[in-house]
Amino acid sequence: MSTAPRQLHLGAFLFGVGHHIAAWRHPDVDPAAALRPQHYKNLARIAEAGLFDAIFSADTMGLPGAPAEALARNVPPHQFEPLELLTALAGVTERIGLVGTVSTTYLPPYHLARKVATLDHLSGGRAGWNLVTSGSDHEARIFGLDQQISHASRYERAREYVDVVKGLWDSFEDDAPLFDKAGGRYFDPAKLHRIDHQGKHYQVQGALQSQRPVQGYPVMVQAGSSEDGQELAAATAELVFTAHQSVETARAFYSSLKNRLPAHGRAPDALKILPGVSPVVGRTQAEAQEKYERLQSLIEPSVGLGLLSSFVGGFDFSAYPLDGPVPDLPPTEGWQSRQELFLSLARRENLTLRQLYQRVATARGHWTVVGTPQSIADELEHWFTTGAADGFNVMAPTLPYDLQDFVALVIPELQRRGLFRTAYTGRTLREHLGLPRPLHPAQARRQQAERLVAAAA
């Protein structure tokens, strides 16, 4: 049993030219960089130099249905398809993990299985799949549906989807290739396992033509925090990104999710929980506060309200006074956990609409911390050591500048405290996260049979 001290896991969430909704308007930021592959290659190199466990690329489908004038006031956040972008970034990095978002609602499981397996092979075992179910009607319409599928149904489909994908990843056992030139057999036919899945939502027969991924299964990631999301994560996820505004709510979520794992035959450490954090770093508190306030001053009210609307089912806030209370909101089939977070924050702190969008503009509801390297490290350490997090998904307000500051100023402080690695010790994302490589089911069954025989002898 390892006696090494527990250390933080860190993800670098790449998001255009920054997570703050007004990042592109900052005088130091080049908004056109979001369109350039070289920008993302630079970000990946910065994150790898900082020894992050992984970089993370999010995704949504299509543009929202808002008027063009409203859309023109913000940068579309996901310029490139995540898996193709990460494949390009695999070629300019060596160790850092590569986590991409793909929705189970709109892509057949075969395509997902093949694409992520390919990324895992091309990167030498650094791929992760962030499972989302999509949460907006405009995404549904771009795929020919009138509205999104219900929340519960999306998660039910996702659970079955994961079973199909894993079955496809297990098409070949790890030692199936023979390369037997003399015997004329490329692989051992006994170690090919076709699936015949006949489920409620998917009927899939056949096999993936690629070898089993380097990691067995690429790391399974999820970001849902609703009741349905937590149940799916407890059954399938190995890394969870989540949004919290306080250490108390983060601690409650951490406990809730970890306590669900035994029912699925899993140990608590089989899943790592990484809340999002948007750090504004200054060499002094005054410098950090000035950086934060400068960004805040660039938020247009219509953009702030549009941000809120996008997370609460498209609710129209335009009829409500900016400096009045946040209205009650109807239930949504979309981002249920984020709507709950926004409303809870507004009610708890008696925020106006303007104050609410200002609070969430930095990182769409994730925790924002403004301070010196030492004070930010204090906050991260407190969350980490009091049962609120296994690490953090770092959401730099501007890119590359705030990511560079975090790597140059906060990472050394975390290392000085023994909270973060000083060098990579593994090569795969599983190794960075301390997650075992899963056995092929056929190999696991053979080992179990051998143990039973040995016990009976």
Secondary structure, 3 states (H helix, E strand, C coil): CCCCCCCCEEEEEECCCCCCCCHHHCCCCCHHHHHCHHHHHHHHHHHHHCCCCEEEECCCCCCCCCCHHHHCCCCCCCCCCHHHHHHHHHCCCCCCEEEEEEECCCCCHHHHHHHHHHHHHHCCCCEEEEEECCCCHHHHHHCCCCCCCCHHHHHHHHHHHHHHHHHHHCCECCCCEEEECCCCEEECHHHECCEEEECCCCEEEECCCCCCCCCCCCEEEECCCCHHHHHHHHHHCCEEEECCCCHHHHHHHHHHHHHHHHHHCCCHHHCEEEEEEEEEECCCHHHHHHHHHHHHCCCCHHHHHHHHHHHCCCCCCCCCCCCCECCCCCCCCCCHHHHHHHHHHHHHHCCEHHHHHHHHCCCCCCEEEEECHHHHHHHHHHHHHCCCCCEEEECCCCCCHHHHHHHHHHHHHHHHCCCCCCCCCCCCHHHHHCCCCCCCHHHHHHHHHHHHHHHHC
